C-alpha cells in the first residue's frame, strides 16, 4: 500500500513539473526576444510549443 502511495505522489509531481516547462521556456523566449536574440528566442518558443498539449 505504501509503495502505491509513493508511486502516485511521484507521478503527480512529475506531471506538474512537465507542465511548468512550457511556461519557463516561454519566459526565457520573451527575455531573449527583448534582448534582440531572435534565434535563441525562437528555440525557446519551439521548445514551449512542443511541450504544449495539442487541442482537438
Secondary structure by P-SEA (a helix, b strand, c coil): caaaaaaaaaaaaaaaaaaaaaaaaaaaaaaaaaacaaaaaaaaaaaaaaaccccc
